[in-house]
Amino acid sequence: MMFELDKLLRNNIRNLKPYSSARDEFKGEAEIFLDANENAFGSPSAPPSVFAQDRLGMTPALNRYPDPMQVEVKEALSQIKGVPAGNIFLGNGSDEVIDLLYRAFCNPGVDNVILVPPTYGMYEVSANINDVEVRKVPLTTEFQLNVEAISEAVDEKTKLIFICSPNNPTGNSMDREDVEVILNNFNGLVVVDEAYINYSRQHSFISELTEYPNLVVMQTLSKAWGMAGARIGMAFASDDIIGVLNKIKPPYNVGSPAQQLALEALNNIELVNEWIRTTVQERGKLIAALGKIPFVKKIYPSDANFLLVKVDDAKGVYDYLVSGGIIVRDRSKVELCEGCLRITVGTPEENARLVETLTAYK
């Protein structure tokens, strides 16, 4: 099956002349920047020592527009991920990546996308915002892809299929062969969301980018990298797809402080790996401890930093935990997650308090 990106694009996006920012137009080095109507005196919100300075170390970054293409961050990610910088897109969280994919490839009121619930809720919210039809193909009772049903749901107006793996809220990874079957037989884009991949033994689909021109892999710095507040999402795809996303993104979608924080985090990969190891160990301990609590009926296998836990009275347990100052996520009204709570793996101290509180529940 031949994949043709140009035919997938919306006509207005194909013909769009992108906004050209001052920093896009300037290439090279300079000492005086009088091109972007910035405040040349600096920023009153933080002294130069608090935030990154520009590449020449002359002025605080906060009074200057950030690098619109986040070159340094992408180069650092390229070394870690083993992907050319030209195959990386950075967004204001993964939610911006999701929205841009809809805006680039889905004609409002005409095209459709396929979602496989239970899954991450922003896929549907963003579809609704962009007036794109959602076709839901529920996961199997084992929380795996129903490949045959997905194939039957596809028509000539289907542009995107979103697959979250490890999946939120179920925690499991999708069968790799099932994803590959979809990639091989679908002419639209297959978006594999790997927000939780760092906690899994599964290999990232990033390694398959050269094999599948219709593959988009999303990751994030919000989870294992501990940077949820900085809002940096990543997309890995072909040069052509990345080019489309760069064409339609806001010119300065990732701020200078976020870029600097990302660079600092990417230079501390040993610390991040230690956090991951600790989280995975704590996940195992939490599974064992929760399994001894009488009202816990099932703990689903997890490749993520959270557990989906079926209990006797989800709302009652949730309310009880809230009263004790502990917040989990009630997923009991989500399809296939009836009676379930989603519990994030916290620090050893937080997990111990959670178990102690649940043990006392009557």
N, C-alpha and C positions, 0 to 999 in steps of 0.2 A: 504494500500500500504506500503510495507516494504522498509525502507530507509537503505541502507548499505554503509557507508562511504568508506570502503576499496575498494569497486568496483568503486567508483567515482574517486578515486585518480589516477593520472598518474603513470604508472609503475616505471618510473625513480625516482619519488618522494617517492613512497612507499619503494623503495630500497635504498634511499639516506642515506649516512652517513653524518650527519651534521657537519659543522665546529665546533670545540670545542675551545673556547677562553680561555685565561688564567684565566679570572674571572669565567668562567663556571666551570672550573676544581677545583678551590679553594673554599672550604666551611668552614666558620668559621671566626675567628678574627685573625689579625696579626698586627704588628707594622712596619715591613719593607717589602715592596713589590718589589721584584726583579724578577718577573715572566713575565712581559708583555713588556719589553724593552721600558718603559716610560722614560721621562726625570725626574730624581728624584729631580731636583732643583726647579721645579715649572714652572710657565708660565709668560712671560714678558708682556702679554696682559692685565692682570688685577691682582691687589693685592688680597690676600686671602679674604679680607673683601667684595669684590664685588661679587664673585661667591661662591657657596656652597663649603664647604669642604667635605672631605670624611667622612664616618660614624664614624671614630675615632677622627675627628676634627684636624688631624695632618698635612694634606697637601692640597693645593688648588686642587679642582676637575678638573680644566682644564688640568693639566699635568697628570692626571690619567684617564684611560678608565672608562666610566660610567658603572653602573650596567646593564648588558646585559638584565636582565629580569625585570628591573624597579620595584623591589619588593615593595618599600615604596609607590610609586605612586599607584600601583595596590591595595595595602592594604587600602589606603585612598579612592580610588574609590569604593572599595568593601563596605565600610561603607556607602557611599553616595548612591550607586546604589542598594544595597541589593543583590549583586551577589558575589559568592565566587571569590577570586582573581584568582583561577585557570581557571575561565571562562572568563578572560579578556586578550585581546591582545592589546598592544600599538604599533602604527606604526608612521613612519615619515609622519604625516598627514594621512588622510583617503585614499589619493591616493596610498600610499604604501600598505595599506590593500587591495585595489582593485586589484593592480598588483599582489600581492601574491596569491590572490584567483585564478586569471587566471593561474598563473604559477603552482599552486598545482593541479588544477582540470581539466584544459583544454589542451588537446593535440593540439599543433599547426597544422593548416591545416586539422584537423580532426573534432574537436568538435565545438559546437556552443553555443551561449548564447542568451537570449531574453532580449531586452530593450524595454521600453515603453515610447517613445517620446511624447511630449517634456520632457526631463529629463536632469540630470547632464551630461555634455559632456565627462567627463573623463572615464565613463564606456566604451564608444565607442572608445576613443583614446587608452585606455589600451588594449582593445580587438585587435585593429589594430596592436599595437606594438607587441603583443603576437601571431599574425597571427591566430586569432580565429574568426570564422564567426559570424557576428551579424545579428540576426533576429529581425526586428523592428515590434512591434505591437502597433500602436498609441493609445493613450488614447482616450476616448470618447470625444465628444464636451463639456461634463461637467468636463473634466479632470480626469475621473475615469478609473479604469482598465477595459479593455475589456476581461473579464475572459474566455469567450468562444473562442475568437480568440487566446488568449495566449495558451489555451489547444490545439488548432489545430496546432499551430506553434511548439509545443514540439515534438521531436522524441528521439530515443535512444542515440543520440549524444548531446543532450541538457544538459549542466552541471550546468548552473547558470541562475537565473532570478533576475535582479536588479529592486528593487522598492524603489523609493525615496518618503518618506512621513514624514513630509510635503514635497511636491515636489518642486524642483527647475527646471524651473523658474516660475511655476504657483502659488505656495504658499499654495495650498490646501493639506489636508490630504487625504489619500486613505481610502476608505471604509474598515473597519476592517474585515468584514465578507468576502469580496472578497479576501483579503490577506490570510485569514485562509483557504479558499477553495483551493487556490493555494498551500499552505503549505501541505494540506492534500492529494493532488492529484499529486504532483510532486516528483520524486525520486532524483532530484538533489538538489542543495543548493538554497534557497531563501534568497537573501540578502536585508534586509530592511535598507535603509539609513535614519537615523534619525538626520541628522546634525542640523535640526531646531526644534527638538522636544521640547526644553525648552520654546519656544514661543507659544506652542499649548496646548489646553485643552485635547488633545488625550493622552491616556495612552501609554507608551512605550511598544514595543513588547518584551522588556527584560523580562517582567513578564511571557512570554510564552516560555522561553528557555527550561524549563523542559518538556514541552508538545510536542515540535517539534525538533527532533534531526537534522533536515535539515535546521534549522533557523540560520542565522547570522545577528546580529543587529550591524550596524555601528553608532557611534556617534563621536563627535569631541569636542576639547577644543577651536576651532577656532572661534566659533560664540558667544553664550551666555557668555562663559567664558572669552572672550576677549583676546585669546592667539593665534591669527592667525599666528603671527610671530614665535612662538615657534614650530609649526608643530607637533602637537600631535593628532593623530587619534586613535579611540578606536574601537575594535571589541569585541562583546559579543557572545559567542557560547558554544557548548558542550566542555568538556575536550578534546575529540578526535580532534575536529576541531582546537581548540586553540593549541593543540600539534603539529599539522601539520604546522600551521603558524609559531610557534616558531622554528620548525625544519628547515625551509627554509629562514627565515629572515636573513638579515645581522647581524653579532654578536652584534654590538653596534649601533643599528638603531635610538636610542633616546639619544641625548647627555646629559651630566651632567647638564649644565645650564637649558636646557629645563625641565629636571626632577625636578630640584629645584624650578623653576618657577611654575611648575604644582602643586607641594606640597603647595607652598604659596597660589596659587589661590584656591585650594581645602580647605584650611583653612579659606577662606574668603567667604564662601557660602552666608552669609547674604548680602554682597555687591553685589554679582552676582545676587541674587534674586531681589534686588532693581533695578538693571539695567534692568532685565527682565520685571519687573512691569512697569518701566518707558517706555521701548520700546513698550510694548503692549498698554499703554495709548497713546503714541505718534502715534502709528499705527492707532488708532481710530480717533485721531484728524486729521491726514493726509488724511485719507479716506474722512472725512467730508469736508475738505478744497479743496481737488482735485475735489470733486464732484460738486463744484460750478463753476469750470472753464469750459467755453463753449466748448472748443475743446477736452475735456476729455469725451470719449464716454462710457467707462466702466471701473470700478475698480473691479477686481476679488477678491472674498473672500480669506483671507490669514490667515494661522496659523503660518506664519514665520515672520522674521524681515525685510520683503520686500513686495512690492506690484507689481502686474502685472497690468499695466494701458494701456488701448487701447485709442489711440489718433488719431486725423485726419491725421496728417503728422508726423509719428514717426521720420523720419530722420531729418526733419526740426526742430522739437522740440529738438531733441538730439543735433544737431549742435548749436542751440541757447543756450542751457544750457552750452555746452562746452565753448562757447564764453564768458559766464558769470562766468566761473571757477567752474562749477558744473558738475560732471561726473555721469551719470546714465548708464544703460546697454540697448543698442538697441537690442531687441529680435524680431524685426519685420520680420526677414527672417526665423525664427524658425517655424517649422510645428505647426499649431494651435495657434500660437502667432502672427499672422500677424497684423501689425500696433501697436504693443505693446512695451512699455518700461518697464524694471524692475527697480524699484526704492527702494533702501535700506532705511529703517527708520533710520534717523540719530538722533543727539541730538536735543532738542527743538529749539535751535538757528539755526542749519543747516536746519531743516524742515521749519522753518519760512522763511528763505532766499529762499529756493526752491519754496515755494508757492508764495512768493512775486515776484520772477523772472518769474515764469510761468504765473502769473496774468498779467504781463506786455507784454506777448508775443502776437504779432499781426500776 
